[in-house]
Amino acid sequence: MSTKEEVIKLIKELPENVTLDDIMRELYVRKKIDKGIKEPDAGKFVSHEVVKEKLGKWLN
């Protein structure tokens, strides 16, 4: 499905009284989700061990 088709589908699924701000928020969230899904495949992630180490430093 093309990006245009995905946007049209997303908008059609929203309620009739949706505002432009609502649409923009939905598109923004979708963009962030798609980016997050693609990042691990591109090697852009932090390992569980690194997260645990940083969290330990922040909490102590």
Phi and psi in degrees as GROMACS dihedral restraints (atoms count N, CA, C in turn):
[ dihedral_restraints ]
;  ai    aj    ak    al  type     phi  dphi    fc
    3     4     5     6     1   -74.3    20    10
    4     5     6     7     1   162.9    20    10
    6     7     8     9     1   -58.8    20    10
    7     8     9    10     1   -42.2    20    10
    9    10    11    12     1   -60.3    20    10
   10    11    12    13     1   -44.2    20    10
   12    13    14    15     1   -64.5    20    10
   13    14    15    16     1   -38.4    20    10
   15    16    17    18     1   -64.8    20    10
   16    17    18    19     1   -41.0    20    10
   18    19    20    21     1   -64.6    20    10
   19    20    21    22     1   -44.4    20    10
   21    22    23    24     1   -61.5    20    10
   22    23    24    25     1   -43.4    20    10
   24    25    26    27     1   -62.0    20    10
   25    26    27    28     1   -45.3    20    10
   27    28    29    30     1   -59.0    20    10
   28    29    30    31     1   -45.9    20    10
   30    31    32    33     1   -65.4    20    10
   31    32    33    34     1   -40.1    20    10
   33    34    35    36     1   -63.7    20    10
   34    35    36    37     1   -28.0    20    10
   36    37    38    39     1   -80.9    20    10
   37    38    39    40     1   -11.0    20    10
   39    40    41    42     1   -80.4    20    10
   40    41    42    43     1   156.9    20    10
   42    43    44    45     1   -65.9    20    10
   43    44    45    46     1   160.0    20    10
   45    46    47    48     1   -62.8    20    10
   46    47    48    49     1   -31.5    20    10
   48    49    50    51     1   -89.9    20    10
   49    50    51    52     1    20.7    20    10
   51    52    53    54     1   -65.2    20    10
   52    53    54    55     1   144.1    20    10
   54    55    56    57     1   -97.2    20    10
   55    56    57    58     1   167.3    20    10
   57    58    59    60     1   -62.3    20    10
   58    59    60    61     1   -38.4    20    10
   60    61    62    63     1   -61.8    20    10
   61    62    63    64     1   -39.6    20    10
   63    64    65    66     1   -61.5    20    10
   64    65    66    67     1   -43.9    20    10
   66    67    68    69     1   -63.5    20    10
   67    68    69    70     1   -45.4    20    10
   69    70    71    72     1   -62.3    20    10
   70    71    72    73     1   -39.7    20    10
   72    73    74    75     1   -64.3    20    10
   73    74    75    76     1   -44.0    20    10
   75    76    77    78     1   -62.0    20    10
   76    77    78    79     1   -41.7    20    10
   78    79    80    81     1   -65.7    20    10
   79    80    81    82     1   -40.4    20    10
   81    82    83    84     1   -62.2    20    10
   82    83    84    85     1   -46.9    20    10
   84    85    86    87     1   -62.0    20    10
   85    86    87    88     1   -43.9    20    10
   87    88    89    90     1   -61.2    20    10
   88    89    90    91     1   -41.8    20    10
   90    91    92    93     1   -61.6    20    10
   91    92    93    94     1   -44.5    20    10
   93    94    95    96     1   -65.8    20    10
   94    95    96    97     1   -39.8    20    10
   96    97    98    99     1   -63.9    20    10
   97    98    99   100     1   -47.0    20    10
   99   100   101   102     1   -60.0    20    10
  100   101   102   103     1   -41.8    20    10
  102   103   104   105     1   -62.6    20    10
  103   104   105   106     1   -44.2    20    10
  105   106   107   108     1   -63.3    20    10
  106   107   108   109     1   -34.2    20    10
  108   109   110   111     1   -70.0    20    10
  109   110   111   112     1   -35.5    20    10
  111   112   113   114     1   -81.0    20    10
  112   113   114   115     1   -26.8    20    10
  114   115   116   117     1   -58.9    20    10
  115   116   117   118     1   -44.6    20    10
  117   118   119   120     1   -59.7    20    10
  118   119   120   121     1   -36.0    20    10
  120   121   122   123     1   -65.9    20    10
  121   122   123   124     1   -26.6    20    10
  123   124   125   126     1   -92.3    20    10
  124   125   126   127     1     5.1    20    10
  126   127   128   129     1    80.0    20    10
  127   128   129   130     1    13.8    20    10
  129   130   131   132     1  -100.0    20    10
  130   131   132   133     1    84.1    20    10
  132   133   134   135     1  -157.5    20    10
  133   134   135   136     1   165.9    20    10
  135   136   137   138     1  -113.9    20    10
  136   137   138   139     1   131.8    20    10
  138   139   140   141     1   -67.5    20    10
  139   140   141   142     1   158.9    20    10
  141   142   143   144     1   -59.1    20    10
  142   143   144   145     1   -40.0    20    10
  144   145   146   147     1   -63.8    20    10
  145   146   147   148     1   -42.1    20    10
  147   148   149   150     1   -65.4    20    10
  148   149   150   151     1   -40.7    20    10
  150   151   152   153     1   -62.3    20    10
  151   152   153   154     1   -45.9    20    10
  153   154   155   156     1   -60.6    20    10
  154   155   156   157     1   -41.2    20    10
  156   157   158   159     1   -63.4    20    10
  157   158   159   160     1   -47.7    20    10
  159   160   161   162     1   -65.3    20    10
  160   161   162   163     1   -42.4    20    10
  162   163   164   165     1   -62.6    20    10
  163   164   165   166     1   -40.3    20    10
  165   166   167   168     1   -60.4    20    10
  166   167   168   169     1   -40.1    20    10
  168   169   170   171     1   -67.0    20    10
  169   170   171   172     1   -40.0    20    10
  171   172   173   174     1   -68.4    20    10
  172   173   174   175     1   -35.8    20    10
  174   175   176   177     1   -83.9    20    10
  175   176   177   178     1   -13.4    20    10
